């Protein structure tokens, strides 16, 4: 099963900008996290239910390449594509584009794993339908 690229449009809010008038670098991670959560919800991944089952989804690495700054009022698109990286790791390939021309703003890769209630990493059976295996 091929993964499909998910996308969500968002807007920059004034309070997300720093003294230079551009989005603070740390805010981009919030954008990426929101898009990942929306993607997983669309795939019927319920964080509360997973936690109750002892499946905790955690980020273990983030790589970000900043290409162009966003400023207050900008409208942008965040994309999410997911791939299995190893037996237990999965990667979210996430990019941000300035709208309407889709100018690249940020290229990112977020590595995650699931850990059980003992903190041991594993690949949840529930995830198999999401990934190309």
N, C-alpha and C positions, 0 to 999 in steps of 0.2 A: 504494500500500500504506500503510495507516494504521499509525502506530506504536502500540505498546501499552505501558501503564504497567507497569513492572517494580517489584517491591517486595521488601525483605528486612527481617526483624526482627533487632534487635540489643539488647544490654544494656550499660548504662553500667558500667564497671569503676572501682573506687575510685581508682586512680592517675590517672584522667582528670580528676579534680576538682581545683579550685584551693582556695585558703584560705577562700573563701566557701562551700565545700561544693557547688558546682555545676560542671558540665562547663566546662573552660577553652575559650574561644572558638576557639582554634586546633584543638582536637580535632574539632570539627564537620567540618572539611575532610577529616580522616582518614575519618570516617564516610561522607562523600559519595564520596570516592575509592574506598573499598572497595565501595560499592554500584555505582558506575560500572563497576568491573572485573568484578564479578559479572554485571552486565547484559551487558557485552560478551562475557564467556565464554559466557553463555547464547545469544548471537547468533553463536557460533563465531569470535569475534575472538581470535586467539592473538597476544599482544604479542611473544613471542619470534620467531615466524614472520614477523610483520610487520616487525620490526626487521631480521631476516635478509634480507628483500626490499627493505630501504631505505625502509620506511614507518615513520616515527616519529610517534606520536600525542602531542601536547603541549597543555597548557592555556595559554591566552593571557589569559583574563580570568575573574574570579569575582565575582559579586554575591551577597551574603548579607544577608537580613533576619532578625534574631533576634527571635523572638516570645515565647518562654517558655523558662526554663532547665531543663535536665535535671540530675538529681542521681544520686548513687551508687545502683545497683540498679534504676534506671528501665529499663523495657522500652520500646523505641521502634521505629518503622517508618520506613525510608528508601525513598522512591519515586524512580524514574528514568523520564523521558520524553525522547526525543531528537527534535530537529527540525533540518532543514537551514536555516542562517541566510543563507547566500550561496553563491556558486559554490564556495568553499573552506572556509567555516566551518560548524561544527555546534554546536548548543547542547544541553546536558543541563539539563532543568528538573528540579530535585531538591528535594524537600520532606522534612522530618522531622516525624513526629507522635508524641506521647506516647501509649502504649497503656495501658489498653484503649480510652479514649474518643476517640482520634485528635485530641487537642488539638494545634493547630499549634505547633511548636517553632521551625522555621526554614524559610524559603522561599529557594531558591537557583537561580541560573542560572550554569552553567559553560560557557564558550565554548572550543572546541578546534579545532585544525587538524591536518592531517597535513603533515609536512615530509619531503622526500626527503633522501638522504645529503648533498646539497649545501646543505641548510638552506632549500630553496625550498618554499613551501607549495603543496599541490595537493589534489585530492579523489580519494581512492583508488577505483578501479573496484570493489574489494571492498565498499565501503560502500554502493553504490547500492541493494542489496536491503534495507538497514536503514531507509532514509529514504523519506518521502513526497516525491516529486520533482515 
